[in-house]
Amino acid sequence: MAKKRILIVDDDPDILDILRLTIPEEEYEVVQAEDGQEALDKVYERPPDLIILDYVIPKIDGRAVCQKLKKDVLLRHMPIIMLTGKGDVKDKVKGLDAGADDYIVKPFEPEELLARIRMILRRSQMDLDAAPLTRLPGNVSIFNEIDKRIKSGEKFAVGYVDLDKFKVFNDKYGFAWGDRTIQQTARVVVKAVEKEGGPEDFIGHIGGDDFVIISTLDKIDRICKQIIQEFDKLTPELYKPEDLKKSYIVGKDRQGKSVKVKLISVSIGVVTNEHRKFTHVAEVAEIGAELKEYAKQKKKSNYVKDQRK
């Protein structure tokens, strides 16, 4: 089992040393930052499973770091333990108001901190069915959400979002680059739904480069168009200059032969109950997969909505 990753943030080297000695390296992977900006950079580079964050740190203080992360849809579920000075009641309150999940006062007992770390990680794992890379709701939540819409009898639209030619891209640039691309895609999807969708809309991450959006009949087209528009703006940032200039990369097909593959694009298959009735989630998923494959045949970012009756 992979170690849980913990980011410790403090500008006091003695505190960092104590934290490193307290957190057993055989159980956890520990990384550190000495100011708020470095902390944010490391979170965006590779989100940890937990942050231990000092309230008073340079550049961006702990409260502001916490607020920024809790406003991010992809990161808001990441637990944060705030470190505060002894007797600083206002700091504790402000830290909790900013979204911190717990706090501990310095100087702290190592055993107490370790117990809180284990408790919060255990609670976080139980509370959240989430894709590890994006922190978006995972397959169980997606199934339950579609099932709920079916049983309600309301009209709904489910968009299955997928990146085209991602495997070759991932093989060419490596998993770390591929993971960043998936995270950036998740942000595009989230922002599109925030801009064009409604408060009851849902976003989930099936896994890999596959996402799901659930919205209403009147909003789904605008959401899909916004995703396509913003993803196509993002595409040039995903490639090295020499590959971008060529507008293709060289990869291998399923037979292992070298092939030229065009730049990555996004395809969306949209399933609705406008003209048909569903009784099971599997029916929605099956039609969504068909539509997505049809959309991929167009060789550019686009979406296809089911119009069959």
C-alpha positions, 0 to 999 in steps of 0.5 A, spaced: 500 500 500 502 506 498 504 511 503 500 517 505 503 523 503 503 529 508 506 536 507 508 540 513 509 547 513 513 552 517 518 557 517 521 554 524 527 549 522 526 546 529 519 545 528 520 542 522 525 537 525 520 535 530 515 534 525 519 529 521 521 525 527 514 525 530 511 522 523 514 515 522 517 515 515 515 507 514 508 509 514 508 516 511 511 520 505 513 527 508 515 533 504 516 540 507 515 547 505 517 554 509 512 559 506 505 559 504 507 560 497 512 554 497 506 550 500 501 552 495 506 550 489 507 543 492 500 542 493 498 544 486 504 540 483 502 533 487 496 534 492 498 531 499 493 527 503 494 531 509 497 538 510 500 540 517 500 548 516 503 553 521 498 559 522 504 564 522 508 563 516 512 568 510 509 570 504 502 567 505 500 566 512 497 559 514 489 562 514 490 565 507 493 558 504 487 554 508 482 559 505 485 558 498 485 551 498 478 550 501 475 554 495 478 550 490 473 544 488 479 539 487 482 540 493 477 542 498 477 535 501 484 535 503 484 535 510 488 541 514 491 541 521 493 548 523 499 549 528 498 555 532 502 558 538 500 557 545 494 561 548 493 564 541 485 563 541 484 568 536 488 564 531 485 558 533 478 561 531 480 564 525 484 558 522 477 554 523 473 559 520 478 559 514 476 551 513 482 548 517 479 541 519 483 541 526 488 545 530 494 543 535 497 548 539 505 549 539 509 546 543 505 539 542 506 532 544 508 528 539 503 522 541 497 527 540 499 530 534 500 523 531 494 520 534 490 526 530 494 525 524 491 518 524 484 520 526 483 525 520 486 521 515 482 515 517 476 519 517 477 523 511 478 516 507 471 514 510 468 520 508 470 521 501 469 516 495 474 520 491 479 519 485 485 520 488 488 525 483 483 530 482 479 529 489 472 529 485 467 524 487 469 517 484 465 511 481 460 510 487 458 517 488 457 517 480 453 511 480 449 513 486 448 520 483 445 517 476 441 512 480 438 518 484 436 522 478 433 516 474 428 514 480 426 522 481 423 522 474 426 528 473 429 530 466 437 530 466 443 530 462 449 526 463 456 528 459 461 522 459 468 526 458 474 523 455 481 525 452 482 523 445 489 520 444 491 520 451 495 513 452 500 515 446 501 522 450 501 519 456 507 514 454 510 519 450 511 524 456 510 520 462 505 519 468 507 525 472 506 529 466 500 525 464 497 526 471 498 534 471 494 534 464 488 530 468 488 535 473 488 541 468 482 537 465 478 536 471 479 544 472 477 545 465 470 541 467 469 544 474 470 551 471 465 550 465 460 547 470 461 553 475 460 558 469 454 555 465 451 550 470 446 550 476 447 549 483 445 542 483 449 539 477 454 534 479 462 532 477 465 526 478 471 522 476 471 515 473 478 514 473 484 516 468 482 521 463 474 519 464 470 524 467 462 525 468 458 531 468 450 531 470 446 537 469 439 539 466 437 539 459 437 546 458 444 547 460 448 541 458 449 544 451 453 550 454 457 546 459 459 542 453 461 548 449 465 551 454 469 545 456 471 544 449 473 551 448 477 552 454 480 545 453 482 547 446 485 553 449 489 549 454 492 544 449 498 548 447 500 548 454 500 541 454 506 540 449 513 541 448 515 546 443 518 542 438 511 537 438 507 543 438 510 546 432 509 539 428 502 539 431 503 531 432 507 526 436 510 520 434 508 514 438 506 506 438 499 503 436 496 497 439 501 493 434 507 496 437 508 500 430 510 507 430 505 512 428 504 520 428 498 522 433 495 529 432 494 533 438 490 531 444 482 533 444 476 532 448 470 528 446 463 528 450 458 523 449 451 526 452 445 521 454 439 524 456 432 522 458 428 527 454 426 522 449 427 515 453 426 512 460 432 509 463 431 504 469 438 502 471 445 506 471 448 501 466 443 503 461 446 510 461 453 508 461 452 504 455 449 509 451 454 514 453 460 509 451 457 509 444 456 516 443 463 518 446 466 513 441 462 516 435 464 523 438 472 521 437 471 519 430 470 526 428 478 527 430 477 534 433 474 536 440 466 536 440 460 533 443 455 528 441 448 528 444 443 522 443 437 524 439 434 517 438 427 515 441 
